[in-house]
């Protein structure tokens, strides 16, 4: 059994109807997709040119920032873009 077979078997056993919805710290449950870019220096770029790598993120519709539960998974999210919402 390869990795895709294992992943598909695990996903088919999850019943999302029993999973709770997850909101931001202010209780908002609606998010938008946004794109952030990382600049890759020509010094380390494989092409020798400046490059940009896109990263899709979610932003809270209420405050317009990245919710902490998502920012923590990014690892290096700029602090000024992380929501400071509290319950």
JOQUI-V869647 format. One record per backbone hydrogen bond with DSSP energy under -1.0 kcal/mol. CO is the residue of the C=O (numbers start at 0). NH is the residue of the N-H. If there is no record, write none. Layout:
co	nh
CO	NH
CO	NH
This chain:
co	nh
1	5
2	6
3	7
4	8
5	9
6	10
7	11
10	13
14	17
23	26
27	23
29	60
31	58
33	56
35	54
37	52
39	50
40	44
50	39
52	37
54	35
56	33
58	31
59	63
64	59
65	82
66	69
66	70
67	71
70	74
77	80
78	81
80	65
